[in-house]
Amino acid sequence: MSLASLKKELSGCTICADRFAATHTRHRPNPVVWFNQGARVLIASQAPGMRAHKGTRPFIDPSGDRLRDWLGIGHETFYDQSKIAIVPMGFCFPGYDAKGSDLPPPRVCAATWREQILGKLGTIRLTLLIGGYAQKWHLGAGGKVGVTSTVSNWREHAPAVYPLPHPSWRNTAWLKRNPWFETDLLPDLKTTLKEVLSDS
């Protein structure tokens, strides 16, 4: 299957329709597809939020603003699919529970699509693993020790892979408790990202 055909099939995926209909939000599937062959950077994120679900573009919210600040790049570079592929663990907004909390990305999504997509992207030089779900999938046993431990040991994976916490406002307290993230990890990540993006 060509990449174009794969993206078309993914865009029409409804395997989680019943699951989403049973959530507090009772929404329909709407896969947010944002990747292309030739990208050098892979952002392996968790799942689209409500704004992305409505707007069909990932990270169009305060979390995206924080992530772009972490990376030191603007919207134009971030959304350039020839440079950056955004491949979440779940392509659809998973919905909220009755308390308004985010539901986890359905495992069936990664099981159905992830290997196919990653196999089509080509040579990825830098992978950013955002949150525990992406870290567990990509790092295997090395990502099952918790986000804080995985991110604090980022040097074990850099410069090809950088594990990151989710850029959600809910992690503001985490950032305050772990100042090394901004003083040590982010400068190194920004340097690596700049080098990867500047290479022809």
N, C-alpha and C positions, 0 to 999 in steps of 0.2 A: 504494500500500500504506500502511495506517495505521501509526503508530508501534508500536502494540500488536502488530500482525501481524508487523512487522519484527523486534521483539524476540523474539517467539515463534519465528520462523524462525531467527534468529541463535542462540537458545538450543539449538536442535536441530542446529546445523551439525556435519557430520562430514567436511568436505572434507580435513582433515588427518589422518584416522584412520590411514592407512597410514604416513604420515610419523612420527606419534607412536609407532606400534607398533614402528618401526625404531630408536627412540632407546634409550638405556641404561635409561631408566625404563619403557619399554613401557606407557605409560598411554593411556587413551582420551580423546578430546576432551571437554572440559567447559567451554564458554564461560562466562566470568564477565561477566554483563550488569549494568551499574550506571549507568543514565542515564535521564533522562526529559525530556520537552518542558518548556520554561520555565526550565531551569537557566541561570544567568547566568555560571557559571564552568565551563570545560572543562579537565580534567586529561588531557592527551594523554600517556599513559605508554607503557611498553614492552610488557609482557605480565605476566599473573598469575604469581606464584611458586607453589611447591608448597603452601604453607599456604592460599593463596587457592583453588587448584585443589581442595583437599579441603573448604574451607569455603564456597565460592561467594560470597565477599565480597572485594573487592580490598584490598590493603595491610593485611592483618591479621597483620603481622609487624614486626620491628624497623625495616625500611625505612619502613613506614607510620607508626610512631611518630616517626621522624626527620622525615618529610615533614610530618606534622601540627605538629611543633615548628617547622619552617621557616615554616609558614603562620600559626602562632599561633592555631590553632583546635583544638577537641576532637572527639571521635568523633561527637557528635550532629550538629554542623554539617557535618563532613566527609562523613558518610554520608547527608545529607539530599539526596535526588535532585531535589528541587524547586529546590535551590540549586546543587549541584555535580554535573556529569556526568563520569564517569570512562570514557574511551574509549581503550583501549590500541591499540597498533599490531597486536597479536595478542591475541585474546580468550581464548585457551587457554594454559595452561602449556606452553611449548615443549619441556620436558624437559631432561635433563642428558646430556652426552656421557659417554664411558667414564671420563674423569678427574673427573667430578662438576661440570663447569663448565656454566653456563647456555647453552643453545642460543639462537640468535636467533629472534625471532618470524617465522614463515613469511610471505613477501611476499604470498602469495595471500590472506591474511586481509584486509589493508588494501585490496588490489585488489578484493576481493569486497564488503566491507561498509562501508568508511570513508565514501565519498561519500554513500551512502544515509543513514547514520546522522547525519552532520553536517548534511545537508539537512533532517532532521526536528527537530533540536533547537531551532531558532529563533534568537533573537538572543543570541549569546554575547558578553559584555562583557570577559571576561578569560580568556586561554588560557595554561596552563602547559605548556611543552614539556619533558618529562622524558626526558633521554637523547638520544643521537645519532639513533636511528631516527625518533623523533617530530620532531626538529628538521629533519632532512633532508626529511621528507615535507611539513611545514607551511611551511618557509622556503625550500624549493627550493635554489637555488645558495647562498643565504645560510646554509644549515645544513650545507653540505658542507665546511666548513673545520675541522671537529673540535669536540668539545664544549667544550674549554677556551676556544678562540677565540670560539665562538658565545656562551657564557655571559659571558665577559669583556666582550663588546660588547652586553650586555643593554639598555643605554640606547637602542640603535638601534630596539628593538622595543617597549619599555615606553611607556605603561602598559597597552596592550592585550594584549601578549604578553611573557611572561618565560620565557626558556630556562633550564633548571635541569639540574644533573648528576643522575644517579640517586642516590636517598638510601640506597643500599646501604652496608653496613659496609665494603665493598671500596673505597669512595671516601673513607674517613676520612683517608688520607694526602693525597688531592687537596685536601680541605678545609683541611688544615694548610698546604699549599703555596700556597693561594689565600685568605688571610684576608679579602680584600675581599668575598668572597661573603657572609660573615656580617656584616661591618661596613657594607657599602654596599648590596648587592642586597636582602638579606632585609628590612631595615627598610622599604625602599621598597615591596617586594612586600606586606608585611603591611599597610601603610597603604592601598595600592590595593585589596587584597582586602577589607579592612574596609569601605571605601567602597562597593564593589560589592555586598557582601552586605547592607549596611544600607539601601540604596536600595530603595524599595518598587516 
